[in-house]
Amino acid sequence: VKQFTFTIGSDASWDNETIPLWQAPKDNTITIVQLDATTIGTSNPTLTFCIEERAFGSLASSGVGIMAYQTATSSGITVTSFTNANIAKRAHLTFVTGDAVESGTVEFITGPVYYTIDE
């Protein structure tokens, strides 16, 4: 099992964000096995988000969610159930949010994404 870690800082609002996180290896597909996320902030910070897969060369287009929307808290969440865990070669993984996704004040969200390389 391999991993990459993401950390995203706040701007004025977390609403309708799309932020590239990582790109899958060029020679292998991967399978996502777990995602952990924790918020950092004040007043019980929570943030609802999803991770999407976007095809290589199509970073600006719509993606396919790898999981249902999840809500991270300062206590952290662990996601092990995915609707799209098999990620194509060179695909982009992006962090996305919708409207009214923040509760409290979220300054950062961070966590590792665990995956295996398909051979």
Phi, psi and omega in degrees: 000131177248172179208157165227153182243138177245148173219126181234130178265158183283148164249207182296329182211148176269359184291136174053047178272148170220111186230120176298135179254317193191162175233134180296158179302152184285337186251354185220147167281162178229164174235122177286131181245336179196148175225131174244143178214141180223138176264152176233129181170207182231164176058052180054065185293126173229150181214127179263130187208172174218160171248131180246150170264132177233137184298150176304134180081002182231037184300327182277352181272173178294149179247183177246124180299137176272352183201167171291158176302138181236155177244114178272146178232178177289346174272348178089159173226156174234127178247126177232001179247122185234143176273342182210075184276343183269112187255131183292159174305136175064006180294151177268143169252129183235146176269127181227149175227164175254214179271149173049056187262349188252142171231142189071205176240111179264116178270324180213157165230139183212157175166164178268153170243121181262139182210162172244152177266127179277134181236000000 
